[in-house]
Amino acid sequence: MASKRILKELKELQRDPPASCSAGPVGENMFHWQATIIGPNDSPYAGGVFLVTIHFPPDYPFKPPKIAFRTKVFHPNINTNGNICLDILKEQWSPALTISKVGKAWINKIKKKKKKRKRVS
């Protein structure tokens, strides 16, 4: 089941890739992917190119993939080993999630939050 699901996600990524991300298998191993994330313009990571590894467990999609940055990144949600700490990759994981959705969630996480200005009267 995992192989079919991973192949389906790969085809989906090729057909409709998320902005600033690309991903695919390393060689013939469908359970080991490499991804590239381009730092979004509206983030402190603008212009950066970040390499990421993705390892799918044999019971994917019932268990989340392991995702880690190989490029050194300074972010509160990335530990010193490059592992991403996102709730959707841990206790909030759902088989309905895909690598594409995880990528989009991560891009949204690193974008700058616009500060609301208070009106002074």
Secondary structure, DSSP 4 states (H G I P E B T S, - for coil): -HHHHHHHHHHHHHHSPPTTEEEEEETTEEEEEEEEEEPPTTSTTTT-EEEEEEE--TTTTTSPPEEEESS----TTB-TT-BB--GGGTTT--TT--HHHHHHHHHHHHSPPPPPPPPP-
